Amino acid sequence: MKIALLFDGLSALGKAPEVQLLDSIEAVESALLDWAPEVVRVPVTTDGRWVERVRRGKFDLIFNLVEGIDGEAIYEPMVISVLELLGIPFTGSSSWTTGLTLRKNVVNGVLDRAGLPVPRWTHVRRGEEVSSVGFPAICKPVAEDASVGIEQRSVVRSMRALNARVQAMFDGWDEVLIQRFVDGREVNVGILGDEILPIAEIDFGQMPQGMWHIVSYRSKWETGSDEDLGAKPNCPADLSEDLANEIVSIARAAWSVVGGEAYGRCDFRIDHSGRPWLLEVNANPDISPTAGLARMAGVATLSFSDLIRKICDQAIAKRGDNYQERWVKTLRLSGLG
Protein backbone atom coordinates (compact mmCIF):
# COMPACT_ATOMS: atom_id res chain seq x y z
CA MET A 1 0.00 0.00 0.00
CA LYS A 2 1.22 3.48 -0.92
CA ILE A 3 0.12 6.28 1.39
CA ALA A 4 0.41 10.06 0.97
CA LEU A 5 0.87 11.95 4.24
CA LEU A 6 -0.62 15.43 3.77
CA PHE A 7 0.28 18.32 6.07
CA ASP A 8 0.37 22.12 6.14
CA GLY A 9 3.62 22.77 4.30
CA LEU A 10 3.99 26.37 5.46
CA SER A 11 3.22 25.85 9.15
CA ALA A 12 5.70 22.95 9.16
CA LEU A 13 8.37 25.62 8.69
CA GLY A 14 7.79 26.63 12.30
CA LYS A 15 4.75 28.90 12.67
CA ALA A 16 2.62 28.59 15.83
CA PRO A 17 0.40 26.86 16.81
CA GLU A 18 1.67 24.20 14.43
CA VAL A 19 5.20 24.37 15.86
CA GLN A 20 4.72 20.77 17.00
CA LEU A 21 3.60 19.68 13.53
CA LEU A 22 6.92 18.14 12.53
CA ASP A 23 6.81 15.88 15.58
CA SER A 24 3.28 14.80 14.62
CA ILE A 25 4.31 14.13 11.02
CA GLU A 26 7.21 11.97 12.14
CA ALA A 27 5.08 10.06 14.66
CA VAL A 28 2.28 9.34 12.17
CA GLU A 29 4.78 8.43 9.45
CA SER A 30 6.51 6.00 11.79
CA ALA A 31 3.18 4.41 12.76
CA LEU A 32 2.18 4.04 9.11
CA LEU A 33 5.50 2.43 8.23
CA ASP A 34 4.75 -0.29 10.78
CA TRP A 35 2.51 -1.85 8.12
CA ALA A 36 2.58 0.26 4.95
CA PRO A 37 5.58 -0.31 2.65
CA GLU A 38 5.62 3.24 1.25
CA VAL A 39 4.69 6.57 2.84
CA VAL A 40 5.26 9.82 0.94
CA ARG A 41 5.15 13.23 2.62
CA VAL A 42 3.16 15.78 0.62
CA PRO A 43 3.27 19.37 1.95
CA VAL A 44 0.14 21.37 1.12
CA THR A 45 0.67 24.98 0.07
CA THR A 46 -1.46 27.65 -1.57
CA ASP A 47 0.26 27.28 -4.97
CA GLY A 48 -1.71 24.05 -5.51
CA ARG A 49 1.24 21.97 -6.68
CA TRP A 50 0.36 19.34 -4.11
CA VAL A 51 -2.79 18.48 -6.09
CA GLU A 52 -0.76 17.30 -9.07
CA ARG A 53 1.53 15.27 -6.80
CA VAL A 54 -1.47 13.51 -5.28
CA ARG A 55 -3.24 13.07 -8.61
CA ARG A 56 -0.24 11.45 -10.29
CA GLY A 57 1.09 9.61 -7.25
CA LYS A 58 -1.04 6.47 -7.58
CA PHE A 59 -1.74 6.53 -3.85
CA ASP A 60 -4.01 3.97 -2.23
CA LEU A 61 -4.78 6.23 0.73
CA ILE A 62 -4.34 9.84 1.86
CA PHE A 63 -3.57 10.34 5.53
CA ASN A 64 -4.80 13.88 6.08
CA LEU A 65 -3.02 15.93 8.76
CA VAL A 66 -3.96 19.28 7.21
CA GLU A 67 -5.61 21.68 9.68
CA GLY A 68 -5.22 24.67 7.37
CA ILE A 69 -2.60 26.27 5.15
CA ASP A 70 -0.01 28.63 6.62
CA GLY A 71 -1.87 28.30 9.89
CA GLU A 72 -5.15 29.56 8.34
CA ALA A 73 -7.81 27.08 9.47
CA ILE A 74 -10.33 28.27 6.86
CA TYR A 75 -8.42 26.31 4.19
CA GLU A 76 -8.93 22.94 5.91
CA PRO A 77 -12.30 22.04 4.34
CA MET A 78 -11.09 23.34 0.97
CA VAL A 79 -8.23 20.84 0.96
CA ILE A 80 -10.64 18.03 1.83
CA SER A 81 -13.01 19.03 -0.97
CA VAL A 82 -10.15 18.55 -3.44
CA LEU A 83 -9.49 15.08 -2.00
CA GLU A 84 -13.17 14.25 -2.45
CA LEU A 85 -13.02 15.27 -6.10
CA LEU A 86 -9.85 13.24 -6.68
CA GLY A 87 -11.68 10.21 -5.35
CA ILE A 88 -8.79 8.70 -3.37
CA PRO A 89 -9.71 7.33 0.08
CA PHE A 90 -8.65 9.78 2.82
CA THR A 91 -8.75 9.79 6.59
CA GLY A 92 -11.10 11.85 8.70
CA SER A 93 -14.36 13.67 8.07
CA SER A 94 -15.79 15.20 4.92
CA SER A 95 -15.34 18.78 3.73
CA TRP A 96 -18.97 19.45 4.70
CA THR A 97 -18.43 18.32 8.29
CA THR A 98 -15.09 20.08 8.75
CA GLY A 99 -16.46 23.28 7.24
CA LEU A 100 -19.50 23.13 9.50
CA THR A 101 -17.60 22.43 12.71
CA LEU A 102 -14.95 25.05 11.93
CA ARG A 103 -17.45 27.92 12.14
CA LYS A 104 -18.59 28.03 15.74
CA ASN A 105 -21.63 30.20 15.12
CA VAL A 106 -22.97 27.91 12.39
CA VAL A 107 -22.41 24.63 14.21
CA ASN A 108 -23.87 26.06 17.42
CA GLY A 109 -27.04 26.88 15.51
CA VAL A 110 -27.23 23.36 14.09
CA LEU A 111 -26.64 21.74 17.49
CA ASP A 112 -29.09 24.11 19.18
CA ARG A 113 -31.85 23.28 16.69
CA ALA A 114 -31.16 19.58 17.29
CA GLY A 115 -32.08 20.13 20.94
CA LEU A 116 -28.58 19.66 22.32
CA PRO A 117 -27.43 21.63 25.39
CA VAL A 118 -25.33 24.48 23.97
CA PRO A 119 -24.60 27.49 26.23
CA ARG A 120 -26.39 30.66 25.14
CA TRP A 121 -24.43 32.39 22.39
CA THR A 122 -24.42 35.07 19.73
CA HIS A 123 -21.90 36.34 17.25
CA VAL A 124 -20.95 39.79 16.06
CA ARG A 125 -19.31 41.10 12.90
CA ARG A 126 -17.10 44.14 12.65
CA GLY A 127 -19.30 47.25 12.74
CA GLU A 128 -22.29 45.53 14.38
CA GLU A 129 -23.67 46.26 17.83
CA VAL A 130 -22.51 43.86 20.54
CA SER A 131 -25.26 41.87 22.29
CA SER A 132 -25.08 40.32 25.75
CA VAL A 133 -25.71 36.65 26.50
CA GLY A 134 -25.38 37.17 30.24
CA PHE A 135 -22.26 37.11 32.39
CA PRO A 136 -19.67 35.83 32.74
CA ALA A 137 -19.21 35.42 28.99
CA ILE A 138 -16.33 34.18 26.86
CA CYS A 139 -15.24 35.64 23.51
CA LYS A 140 -13.69 33.47 20.79
CA PRO A 141 -12.81 33.86 17.11
CA VAL A 142 -15.62 32.37 15.02
CA ALA A 143 -13.42 30.20 12.80
CA GLU A 144 -10.25 29.16 14.61
CA ASP A 145 -9.16 25.99 16.39
CA ALA A 146 -6.29 24.99 18.72
CA SER A 147 -7.42 27.67 21.24
CA VAL A 148 -6.16 30.44 18.95
CA GLY A 149 -7.46 33.77 20.24
CA ILE A 150 -8.44 32.42 23.66
CA GLU A 151 -6.73 33.92 26.71
CA GLN A 152 -7.58 34.94 30.25
CA ARG A 153 -8.96 38.27 28.99
CA SER A 154 -11.42 36.32 26.82
CA VAL A 155 -13.72 35.86 29.84
CA VAL A 156 -15.57 39.03 30.81
CA ARG A 157 -17.95 40.00 33.60
CA SER A 158 -19.61 43.17 32.32
CA MET A 159 -20.98 44.85 29.19
CA ARG A 160 -18.16 47.36 29.28
CA ALA A 161 -15.53 44.61 29.40
CA LEU A 162 -17.38 42.68 26.68
CA ASN A 163 -17.36 45.65 24.32
CA ALA A 164 -13.69 46.27 24.98
CA ARG A 165 -12.76 42.64 24.38
CA VAL A 166 -14.74 42.38 21.15
CA GLN A 167 -13.20 45.58 19.79
CA ALA A 168 -9.72 44.30 20.67
CA MET A 169 -10.43 41.04 18.84
CA PHE A 170 -11.50 42.95 15.72
CA ASP A 171 -7.82 43.85 15.30
CA GLY A 172 -7.26 40.23 14.26
CA TRP A 173 -10.65 38.83 13.25
CA ASP A 174 -13.77 40.04 11.46
CA GLU A 175 -16.22 37.96 13.51
CA VAL A 176 -16.37 37.06 17.20
CA LEU A 177 -18.42 34.42 19.01
CA ILE A 178 -19.81 35.51 22.38
CA GLN A 179 -20.96 32.66 24.61
CA ARG A 180 -22.16 32.32 28.16
CA PHE A 181 -19.21 31.02 30.18
CA VAL A 182 -19.96 27.82 32.09
CA ASP A 183 -17.94 27.80 35.28
CA GLY A 184 -17.14 24.25 36.37
CA ARG A 185 -15.41 21.11 35.14
CA GLU A 186 -14.23 20.48 31.57
CA VAL A 187 -14.32 17.03 29.98
CA ASN A 188 -13.55 15.63 26.54
CA VAL A 189 -15.15 12.70 24.74
CA GLY A 190 -13.06 10.95 22.09
CA ILE A 191 -14.75 9.17 19.19
CA LEU A 192 -13.06 6.49 17.08
CA GLY A 193 -15.35 4.99 14.48
CA ASP A 194 -18.34 3.67 16.40
CA GLU A 195 -16.39 3.53 19.66
CA ILE A 196 -16.39 6.03 22.51
CA LEU A 197 -12.98 6.29 24.13
CA PRO A 198 -12.53 6.77 27.90
CA ILE A 199 -13.65 10.27 28.90
CA ALA A 200 -10.87 12.69 29.86
CA GLU A 201 -10.99 15.71 32.16
CA ILE A 202 -8.93 18.88 32.34
CA ASP A 203 -7.78 19.31 35.94
CA PHE A 204 -7.62 23.01 36.82
CA GLY A 205 -6.59 22.34 40.41
CA GLN A 206 -3.18 23.97 39.99
CA MET A 207 -4.38 27.02 38.07
CA PRO A 208 -3.08 30.15 39.83
CA GLN A 209 -5.60 31.90 42.04
CA GLY A 210 -7.64 34.51 40.22
CA MET A 211 -7.26 32.90 36.80
CA TRP A 212 -10.20 31.55 34.85
CA HIS A 213 -10.34 27.78 34.49
CA ILE A 214 -10.06 27.62 30.70
CA VAL A 215 -7.91 25.86 28.11
CA SER A 216 -6.27 28.93 26.59
CA TYR A 217 -3.68 29.31 23.86
CA ARG A 218 -0.99 29.46 26.55
CA SER A 219 -2.35 26.27 28.14
CA LYS A 220 -1.98 24.39 24.86
CA TRP A 221 1.14 25.84 23.33
CA GLU A 222 3.37 27.49 25.96
CA THR A 223 4.85 24.48 27.72
CA GLY A 224 5.77 25.19 31.31
CA SER A 225 3.69 28.36 31.56
CA ASP A 226 1.45 28.90 34.58
CA GLU A 227 -1.62 28.20 32.44
CA ASP A 228 -0.09 25.03 31.00
CA LEU A 229 0.76 23.73 34.46
CA GLY A 230 -2.68 24.77 35.70
CA ALA A 231 -4.63 22.79 33.07
CA LYS A 232 -3.59 19.15 33.22
CA PRO A 233 -5.47 16.34 31.45
CA ASN A 234 -6.58 13.29 33.41
CA CYS A 235 -7.98 10.13 31.87
CA PRO A 236 -10.25 8.47 32.75
CA ALA A 237 -12.33 11.25 34.29
CA ASP A 238 -13.88 10.68 37.69
CA LEU A 239 -17.57 10.82 36.77
CA SER A 240 -20.66 9.06 38.05
CA GLU A 241 -22.03 6.41 35.72
CA ASP A 242 -25.20 8.41 35.10
CA LEU A 243 -23.30 11.60 34.23
CA ALA A 244 -20.85 9.74 31.99
CA ASN A 245 -23.73 8.07 30.15
CA GLU A 246 -25.48 11.41 29.67
CA ILE A 247 -22.33 13.02 28.28
CA VAL A 248 -21.68 10.10 25.92
CA SER A 249 -25.29 10.23 24.70
CA ILE A 250 -24.97 13.94 23.89
CA ALA A 251 -21.62 13.37 22.17
CA ARG A 252 -23.03 10.60 19.98
CA ALA A 253 -26.01 12.75 19.03
CA ALA A 254 -23.81 15.74 18.23
CA TRP A 255 -21.43 13.63 16.13
CA SER A 256 -24.38 12.28 14.17
CA VAL A 257 -25.89 15.74 13.64
CA VAL A 258 -22.67 17.12 12.11
CA GLY A 259 -22.09 13.99 10.01
CA GLY A 260 -18.79 13.16 11.71
CA GLU A 261 -16.70 10.27 10.42
CA ALA A 262 -13.69 8.23 11.56
CA TYR A 263 -12.49 10.16 14.60
CA GLY A 264 -13.41 13.25 16.56
CA ARG A 265 -13.70 14.89 19.94
CA CYS A 266 -16.53 16.61 21.78
CA ASP A 267 -15.74 19.13 24.52
CA PHE A 268 -18.04 19.75 27.47
CA ARG A 269 -18.31 21.90 30.58
CA ILE A 270 -20.18 20.61 33.62
CA ASP A 271 -21.76 23.37 35.68
CA HIS A 272 -21.92 23.39 39.46
CA SER A 273 -25.36 21.75 39.42
CA GLY A 274 -23.90 18.78 37.50
CA ARG A 275 -25.47 19.65 34.15
CA PRO A 276 -23.26 19.03 31.07
CA TRP A 277 -23.03 21.68 28.35
CA LEU A 278 -21.69 20.99 24.87
CA LEU A 279 -18.96 23.47 23.91
CA GLU A 280 -17.51 22.14 20.67
CA VAL A 281 -17.56 19.27 18.22
CA ASN A 282 -14.11 18.77 16.72
CA ALA A 283 -13.78 16.92 13.43
CA ASN A 284 -10.23 15.75 12.64
CA PRO A 285 -8.79 16.84 16.01
CA ASP A 286 -5.08 16.76 16.81
CA ILE A 287 -3.86 13.14 16.83
CA SER A 288 -0.25 13.69 17.83
CA PRO A 289 1.02 11.19 20.43
CA THR A 290 0.72 13.71 23.28
CA ALA A 291 -2.72 15.03 22.29
CA GLY A 292 -6.00 14.17 23.94
CA LEU A 293 -7.31 11.61 21.46
CA ALA A 294 -4.12 9.53 21.58
CA ARG A 295 -4.13 9.75 25.37
CA MET A 296 -7.71 8.50 25.55
CA ALA A 297 -6.90 5.72 23.07
CA GLY A 298 -3.97 4.71 25.26
CA VAL A 299 -6.27 4.31 28.26
CA ALA A 300 -8.39 2.08 26.01
CA THR A 301 -5.22 -0.06 25.53
CA LEU A 302 -4.66 1.14 21.96
CA SER A 303 -1.08 1.99 21.07
CA PHE A 304 -0.44 5.03 18.89
CA SER A 305 0.27 2.68 16.00
CA ASP A 306 -3.05 0.90 16.64
CA LEU A 307 -4.87 4.24 16.61
CA ILE A 308 -3.36 5.26 13.28
CA ARG A 309 -4.12 1.85 11.75
CA LYS A 310 -7.76 2.03 12.87
CA ILE A 311 -8.13 5.48 11.33
CA CYS A 312 -6.72 4.16 8.05
CA ASP A 313 -8.94 1.07 8.09
CA GLN A 314 -12.01 3.25 8.56
CA ALA A 315 -11.03 5.46 5.62
CA ILE A 316 -10.59 2.50 3.29
CA ALA A 317 -13.81 0.84 4.44
CA LYS A 318 -15.79 4.07 4.10
CA ARG A 319 -14.41 5.40 0.82
CA GLY A 320 -12.63 2.48 -0.79
CA ASP A 321 -15.61 0.89 -2.56
CA ASN A 322 -16.18 3.78 -4.97
CA TYR A 323 -12.54 4.76 -5.33
CA GLN A 324 -12.10 3.49 -8.89
CA GLU A 325 -15.38 5.01 -10.05
CA ARG A 326 -14.48 8.44 -8.64
CA TRP A 327 -10.96 8.24 -10.03
CA VAL A 328 -12.28 7.61 -13.56
CA LYS A 329 -14.70 10.53 -13.16
CA THR A 330 -11.86 12.80 -12.03
CA LEU A 331 -9.74 11.88 -15.05
CA ARG A 332 -12.68 12.55 -17.34
CA LEU A 333 -13.37 15.96 -15.76
CA SER A 334 -9.71 16.93 -16.03
CA GLY A 335 -9.58 15.93 -19.70
CA LEU A 336 -7.07 13.15 -19.05
CA GLY A 337 -9.42 10.19 -19.14
C-alpha positions in Angstrom: 0.0 0.0 0.0 1.2 3.5 -0.9 0.1 6.3 1.4 0.4 10.1 1.0 0.9 12.0 4.2 -0.6 15.4 3.8 0.3 18.3 6.1 0.4 22.1 6.1 3.6 22.8 4.3 4.0 26.4 5.5 3.2 25.8 9.1 5.7 23.0 9.2 8.4 25.6 8.7 7.8 26.6 12.3 4.8 28.9 12.7 2.6 28.6 15.8 0.4 26.9 16.8 1.7 24.2 14.4 5.2 24.4 15.9 4.7 20.8 17.0 3.6 19.7 13.5 6.9 18.1 12.5 6.8 15.9 15.6 3.3 14.8 14.6 4.3 14.1 11.0 7.2 12.0 12.1 5.1 10.1 14.7 2.3 9.3 12.2 4.8 8.4 9.5 6.5 6.0 11.8 3.2 4.4 12.8 2.2 4.0 9.1 5.5 2.4 8.2 4.7 -0.3 10.8 2.5 -1.9 8.1 2.6 0.3 4.9 5.6 -0.3 2.6 5.6 3.2 1.2 4.7 6.6 2.8 5.3 9.8 0.9 5.1 13.2 2.6 3.2 15.8 0.6 3.3 19.4 2.0 0.1 21.4 1.1 0.7 25.0 0.1 -1.5 27.7 -1.6 0.3 27.3 -5.0 -1.7 24.1 -5.5 1.2 22.0 -6.7 0.4 19.3 -4.1 -2.8 18.5 -6.1 -0.8 17.3 -9.1 1.5 15.3 -6.8 -1.5 13.5 -5.3 -3.2 13.1 -8.6 -0.2 11.5 -10.3 1.1 9.6 -7.3 -1.0 6.5 -7.6 -1.7 6.5 -3.9 -4.0 4.0 -2.2 -4.8 6.2 0.7 -4.3 9.8 1.9 -3.6 10.3 5.5 -4.8 13.9 6.1 -3.0 15.9 8.8 -4.0 19.3 7.2 -5.6 21.7 9.7 -5.2 24.7 7.4 -2.6 26.3 5.2 0.0 28.6 6.6 -1.9 28.3 9.9 -5.1 29.6 8.3 -7.8 27.1 9.5 -10.3 28.3 6.9 -8.4 26.3 4.2 -8.9 22.9 5.9 -12.3 22.0 4.3 -11.1 23.3 1.0 -8.2 20.8 1.0 -10.6 18.0 1.8 -13.0 19.0 -1.0 -10.1 18.5 -3.4 -9.5 15.1 -2.0 -13.2 14.3 -2.4 -13.0 15.3 -6.1 -9.8 13.2 -6.7 -11.7 10.2 -5.3 -8.8 8.7 -3.4 -9.7 7.3 0.1 -8.7 9.8 2.8 -8.7 9.8 6.6 -11.1 11.9 8.7 -14.4 13.7 8.1 -15.8 15.2 4.9 -15.3 18.8 3.7 -19.0 19.5 4.7 -18.4 18.3 8.3 -15.1 20.1 8.7 -16.5 23.3 7.2 -19.5 23.1 9.5 -17.6 22.4 12.7 -14.9 25.1 11.9 -17.5 27.9 12.1 -18.6 28.0 15.7 -21.6 30.2 15.1 -23.0 27.9 12.4 -22.4 24.6 14.2 -23.9 26.1 17.4 -27.0 26.9 15.5 -27.2 23.4 14.1 -26.6 21.7 17.5 -29.1 24.1 19.2 -31.8 23.3 16.7 -31.2 19.6 17.3 -32.1 20.1 20.9 -28.6 19.7 22.3 -27.4 21.6 25.4 -25.3 24.5 24.0 -24.6 27.5 26.2 -26.4 30.7 25.1 -24.4 32.4 22.4 -24.4 35.1 19.7 -21.9 36.3 17.3 -20.9 39.8 16.1 -19.3 41.1 12.9 -17.1 44.1 12.6 -19.3 47.3 12.7 -22.3 45.5 14.4 -23.7 46.3 17.8 -22.5 43.9 20.5 -25.3 41.9 22.3 -25.1 40.3 25.7 -25.7 36.6 26.5 -25.4 37.2 30.2 -22.3 37.1 32.4 -19.7 35.8 32.7 -19.2 35.4 29.0 -16.3 34.2 26.9 -15.2 35.6 23.5 -13.7 33.5 20.8 -12.8 33.9 17.1 -15.6 32.4 15.0 -13.4 30.2 12.8 -10.2 29.2 14.6 -9.2 26.0 16.4 -6.3 25.0 18.7 -7.4 27.7 21.2 -6.2 30.4 19.0 -7.5 33.8 20.2 -8.4 32.4 23.7 -6.7 33.9 26.7 -7.6 34.9 30.3 -9.0 38.3 29.0 -11.4 36.3 26.8 -13.7 35.9 29.8 -15.6 39.0 30.8 -18.0 40.0 33.6 -19.6 43.2 32.3 -21.0 44.8 29.2 -18.2 47.4 29.3 -15.5 44.6 29.4 -17.4 42.7 26.7 -17.4 45.6 24.3 -13.7 46.3 25.0 -12.8 42.6 24.4 -14.7 42.4 21.1 -13.2 45.6 19.8 -9.7 44.3 20.7 -10.4 41.0 18.8 -11.5 42.9 15.7 -7.8 43.9 15.3 -7.3 40.2 14.3 -10.7 38.8 13.2 -13.8 40.0 11.5 -16.2 38.0 13.5 -16.4 37.1 17.2 -18.4 34.4 19.0 -19.8 35.5 22.4 -21.0 32.7 24.6 -22.2 32.3 28.2 -19.2 31.0 30.2 -20.0 27.8 32.1 -17.9 27.8 35.3 -17.1 24.3 36.4 -15.4 21.1 35.1 -14.2 20.5 31.6 -14.3 17.0 30.0 -13.6 15.6 26.5 -15.2 12.7 24.7 -13.1 11.0 22.1 -14.7 9.2 19.2 -13.1 6.5 17.1 -15.4 5.0 14.5 -18.3 3.7 16.4 -16.4 3.5 19.7 -16.4 6.0 22.5 -13.0 6.3 24.1 -12.5 6.8 27.9 -13.6 10.3 28.9 -10.9 12.7 29.9 -11.0 15.7 32.2 -8.9 18.9 32.3 -7.8 19.3 35.9 -7.6 23.0 36.8 -6.6 22.3 40.4 -3.2 24.0 40.0 -4.4 27.0 38.1 -3.1 30.2 39.8 -5.6 31.9 42.0 -7.6 34.5 40.2 -7.3 32.9 36.8 -10.2 31.5 34.9 -10.3 27.8 34.5 -10.1 27.6 30.7 -7.9 25.9 28.1 -6.3 28.9 26.6 -3.7 29.3 23.9 -1.0 29.5 26.5 -2.3 26.3 28.1 -2.0 24.4 24.9 1.1 25.8 23.3 3.4 27.5 26.0 4.8 24.5 27.7 5.8 25.2 31.3 3.7 28.4 31.6 1.5 28.9 34.6 -1.6 28.2 32.4 -0.1 25.0 31.0 0.8 23.7 34.5 -2.7 24.8 35.7 -4.6 22.8 33.1 -3.6 19.2 33.2 -5.5 16.3 31.4 -6.6 13.3 33.4 -8.0 10.1 31.9 -10.3 8.5 32.7 -12.3 11.3 34.3 -13.9 10.7 37.7 -17.6 10.8 36.8 -20.7 9.1 38.0 -22.0 6.4 35.7 -25.2 8.4 35.1 -23.3 11.6 34.2 -20.9 9.7 32.0 -23.7 8.1 30.1 -25.5 11.4 29.7 -22.3 13.0 28.3 -21.7 10.1 25.9 -25.3 10.2 24.7 -25.0 13.9 23.9 -21.6 13.4 22.2 -23.0 10.6 20.0 -26.0 12.7 19.0 -23.8 15.7 18.2 -21.4 13.6 16.1 -24.4 12.3 14.2 -25.9 15.7 13.6 -22.7 17.1 12.1 -22.1 14.0 10.0 -18.8 13.2 11.7 -16.7 10.3 10.4 -13.7 8.2 11.6 -12.5 10.2 14.6 -13.4 13.3 16.6 -13.7 14.9 19.9 -16.5 16.6 21.8 -15.7 19.1 24.5 -18.0 19.8 27.5 -18.3 21.9 30.6 -20.2 20.6 33.6 -21.8 23.4 35.7 -21.9 23.4 39.5 -25.4 21.7 39.4 -23.9 18.8 37.5 -25.5 19.6 34.1 -23.3 19.0 31.1 -23.0 21.7 28.3 -21.7 21.0 24.9 -19.0 23.5 23.9 -17.5 22.1 20.7 -17.6 19.3 18.2 -14.1 18.8 16.7 -13.8 16.9 13.4 -10.2 15.7 12.6 -8.8 16.8 16.0 -5.1 16.8 16.8 -3.9 13.1 16.8 -0.2 13.7 17.8 1.0 11.2 20.4 0.7 13.7 23.3 -2.7 15.0 22.3 -6.0 14.2 23.9 -7.3 11.6 21.5 -4.1 9.5 21.6 -4.1 9.8 25.4 -7.7 8.5 25.5 -6.9 5.7 23.1 -4.0 4.7 25.3 -6.3 4.3 28.3 -8.4 2.1 26.0 -5.2 -0.1 25.5 -4.7 1.1 22.0 -1.1 2.0 21.1 -0.4 5.0 18.9 0.3 2.7 16.0 -3.1 0.9 16.6 -4.9 4.2 16.6 -3.4 5.3 13.3 -4.1 1.9 11.8 -7.8 2.0 12.9 -8.1 5.5 11.3 -6.7 4.2 8.0 -8.9 1.1 8.1 -12.0 3.3 8.6 -11.0 5.5 5.6 -10.6 2.5 3.3 -13.8 0.8 4.4 -15.8 4.1 4.1 -14.4 5.4 0.8 -12.6 2.5 -0.8 -15.6 0.9 -2.6 -16.2 3.8 -5.0 -12.5 4.8 -5.3 -12.1 3.5 -8.9 -15.4 5.0 -10.0 -14.5 8.4 -8.6 -11.0 8.2 -10.0 -12.3 7.6 -13.6 -14.7 10.5 -13.2 -11.9 12.8 -12.0 -9.7 11.9 -15.0 -12.7 12.6 -17.3 -13.4 16.0 -15.8 -9.7 16.9 -16.0 -9.6 15.9 -19.7 -7.1 13.2 -19.1 -9.4 10.2 -19.1 
